[in-house]
């Protein structure tokens, strides 16, 4: 057993499994179901999300921020009983999470799940929210766009994030939000229910990106 643990610790991230074989979460929402598999490369975020799901924290919370061609966001505890028209997004659980940036294994391609956070001006260490998460939609990019994006990432991440050929192809063909890579922790992926995510993206929103008609997580459960 000791030898096995030693081998696992010495393996590079690329050799480790990308996603967990035992941790999947089902979000039952008023727009349909979304199934998420969690990554073993981000154990802090994985275990925190599982704990909140097991505590039924996400039950009845809203998708309080929806931006077409970008992402849908949920997890603000203040949204559970929020009146229509109230601006949301400041609610939290009283703690933040150490970032776990794992590019190029985990990056902001369409369908990935990441934790929201406060901006660099008040959060220079880029610690994640303890509860608010978003599902990436984004858009597709040309090769020229991605070359410019690399220059942006060099500035924002001090040259720590490099768009690989595989990432280039994915962002060109499938889409995502590459400008967030290496700055927000990606910790999971939608395996079923991207049609639900698209339905949420198409709802009408107010000037603060909150859906005019509430889209709610009815319940979140661990299914594997």
RAMO-V454138 format. One record per residue. N is the residue number from 1. RES is the residue in one letter. SS is DSSP state (h for helix, s for strand, l for the rest). PHI is phi in degrees with one decimal (none if undefined). D_LAST is the distance of its C-alpha to the last C-alpha in Angstrom with 2 decimals. Layout:
BEGIN
n/res/ss/phi/d_last
N/RES/SS/PHI/D_LAST
N/RES/SS/PHI/D_LAST
END
This chain:
BEGIN
n/res/ss/phi/d_last
1/X/l/none/25.11
2/X/h/-60.7/27.29
3/X/h/-64.1/28.21
4/X/h/-63.5/24.64
5/X/h/-63.2/23.84
6/X/h/-62.8/27.10
7/X/h/-62.2/26.34
8/X/h/-63.4/23.01
9/X/h/-68.3/24.88
10/X/h/-86.4/27.61
11/X/l/-68.2/25.59
12/X/l/-68.0/26.06
13/X/h/-56.7/23.26
14/X/h/-63.5/23.74
15/X/h/-88.9/22.95
16/X/l/-84.7/19.60
17/X/l/-62.6/16.36
18/X/l/-68.6/16.13
19/X/l/-121.9/12.42
20/X/l/-67.0/9.62
21/X/l/-92.6/8.10
22/X/l/-128.0/5.31
23/X/l/-123.7/5.15
24/X/s/-132.1/5.06
25/X/s/-124.7/7.20
26/X/s/-109.5/9.27
27/X/s/-99.9/12.92
28/X/s/-93.6/15.10
29/X/s/-120.5/18.59
30/X/l/-70.8/22.10
31/X/l/-103.6/22.29
32/X/s/132.9/19.21
33/X/s/-96.5/15.47
34/X/s/-134.1/13.99
35/X/s/-105.6/10.61
36/X/s/-123.4/10.32
37/X/s/-101.9/9.00
38/X/s/-96.7/10.37
39/X/l/-93.0/13.11
40/X/l/-79.4/13.88
41/X/l/-79.4/17.48
42/X/l/-127.7/17.37
43/X/h/-63.8/16.07
44/X/h/-65.8/18.14
45/X/h/-70.1/16.80
46/X/h/-57.3/13.11
47/X/h/-69.0/13.50
48/X/h/-65.9/15.76
49/X/h/-64.7/13.59
50/X/h/-61.1/10.70
51/X/h/-61.2/13.63
52/X/h/-64.7/15.17
53/X/h/-62.6/12.24
54/X/h/-63.4/12.03
55/X/l/-86.0/15.80
56/X/l/63.2/15.79
57/X/l/-60.1/18.00
58/X/l/-81.7/17.31
59/X/l/-59.6/17.93
60/X/l/77.8/21.30
61/X/l/-78.9/21.92
62/X/s/-92.2/23.73
63/X/s/-80.6/23.57
64/X/s/-91.0/26.82
65/X/s/-137.8/27.83
66/X/s/-132.3/27.93
67/X/s/-126.0/30.12
68/X/l/-59.0/30.64
69/X/l/62.7/30.26
70/X/l/-138.0/28.59
71/X/s/-170.0/25.39
72/X/s/-122.4/23.81
73/X/s/-127.3/23.17
74/X/s/-145.2/21.65
75/X/l/107.5/21.01
76/X/l/-80.7/24.58
77/X/h/-63.4/24.71
78/X/h/-70.2/28.26
79/X/h/-81.4/27.12
80/X/l/-59.9/25.83
81/X/l/-122.7/29.41
82/X/l/-71.5/31.25
83/X/l/-73.2/34.26
84/X/l/-57.7/34.83
85/X/l/86.5/36.48
86/X/l/-76.9/35.42
87/X/l/-75.4/34.49
88/X/l/-120.0/31.09
89/X/l/126.9/29.34
90/X/l/-97.0/30.76
91/X/l/-69.5/28.32
92/X/l/-151.5/26.34
93/X/l/-113.3/24.91
94/X/l/88.6/27.78
95/X/l/-151.7/26.43
96/X/s/-122.8/25.67
97/X/s/-116.8/23.62
98/X/l/-59.7/25.16
99/X/l/-64.0/24.88
100/X/l/-132.4/22.85
101/X/l/-79.1/24.52
102/X/l/-131.7/23.33
103/X/l/-74.4/25.50
104/X/l/-91.3/25.91
105/X/l/-66.6/22.33
106/X/l/-119.1/20.96
107/X/l/-147.1/23.40
108/X/l/-86.1/23.99
109/X/s/-78.7/23.70
110/X/l/-56.1/22.86
111/X/l/96.7/19.25
112/X/s/-79.5/18.46
113/X/s/-116.5/17.37
114/X/s/-137.7/19.68
115/X/s/-92.0/20.99
116/X/l/-73.4/24.36
117/X/l/-164.4/27.21
118/X/l/-75.3/30.88
119/X/l/-68.9/33.47
120/X/l/-60.6/35.16
121/X/l/-64.5/38.28
122/X/l/-113.6/36.68
123/X/l/-141.9/33.72
124/X/l/-64.0/35.19
125/X/l/-82.9/32.48
126/X/l/59.5/29.93
127/X/l/-72.2/27.53
128/X/s/-81.2/24.57
129/X/s/-56.3/24.25
130/X/l/-76.9/22.06
131/X/l/-145.1/20.44
132/X/l/-83.4/21.76
133/X/s/-131.5/19.95
134/X/s/-139.7/21.00
135/X/s/-109.1/19.96
136/X/s/-76.8/22.58
137/X/l/-117.6/24.78
138/X/l/72.9/28.13
139/X/s/-150.0/30.70
140/X/l/-89.7/32.07
141/X/l/-131.3/34.75
142/X/l/-80.4/37.75
143/X/h/-60.2/38.43
144/X/h/-63.3/41.20
145/X/h/-58.3/38.94
146/X/h/-71.1/36.52
147/X/h/-65.1/39.47
148/X/h/-66.9/40.45
149/X/h/-62.4/36.91
150/X/h/-60.9/37.06
151/X/h/-62.7/40.17
152/X/h/-62.7/38.43
153/X/h/-64.5/35.52
154/X/h/-57.5/38.13
155/X/h/-70.1/39.65
156/X/h/-75.9/36.51
157/X/h/-119.2/34.80
158/X/l/55.4/37.95
159/X/l/65.9/37.36
160/X/l/-87.9/33.98
161/X/l/-117.3/32.13
162/X/l/-118.3/33.34
163/X/l/-73.6/32.27
164/X/l/-78.0/31.76
165/X/h/-55.7/32.86
166/X/h/-64.3/29.29
167/X/h/-64.6/28.77
168/X/h/-54.9/32.12
169/X/h/-62.2/31.18
170/X/h/-65.6/27.89
171/X/h/-67.6/29.66
172/X/h/-77.6/32.48
173/X/h/-95.8/30.55
174/X/l/-107.3/27.31
175/X/l/102.5/28.16
176/X/s/160.3/26.83
177/X/l/-131.8/28.41
178/X/h/-63.0/29.77
179/X/h/-67.4/31.99
180/X/h/-95.6/29.04
181/X/l/-61.2/28.01
182/X/l/73.2/28.40
183/X/l/-130.6/28.88
184/X/l/-130.0/25.56
185/X/l/-78.4/22.31
186/X/s/-88.8/19.82
187/X/s/-134.6/16.29
188/X/s/-167.9/13.98
189/X/s/-149.3/14.41
190/X/s/-75.1/14.17
191/X/s/-103.1/13.04
192/X/s/-145.8/14.01
193/X/l/107.4/16.55
194/X/h/-66.1/19.29
195/X/h/-65.7/21.69
196/X/h/-66.7/20.58
197/X/h/-58.1/21.22
198/X/h/-64.9/24.57
199/X/h/-61.6/25.46
200/X/h/-63.2/24.97
201/X/h/-61.8/27.13
202/X/l/-90.9/29.88
203/X/l/-73.2/30.47
204/X/l/-74.6/33.73
205/X/s/-125.4/33.69
206/X/l/-87.6/36.39
207/X/l/-66.9/38.25
208/X/l/-109.5/35.51
209/X/l/70.2/32.70
210/X/l/-87.7/31.27
211/X/s/-55.1/30.63
212/X/l/-64.9/33.58
213/X/l/-102.2/31.45
214/X/l/-55.7/28.36
215/X/l/-114.7/24.94
216/X/s/-118.5/22.47
217/X/s/-79.7/18.78
218/X/s/-68.1/18.71
219/X/s/-157.2/15.41
220/X/s/-121.3/12.37
221/X/s/-135.4/9.18
222/X/s/-82.3/5.83
223/X/l/-110.3/3.80
224/X/l/-159.2/0.00
END
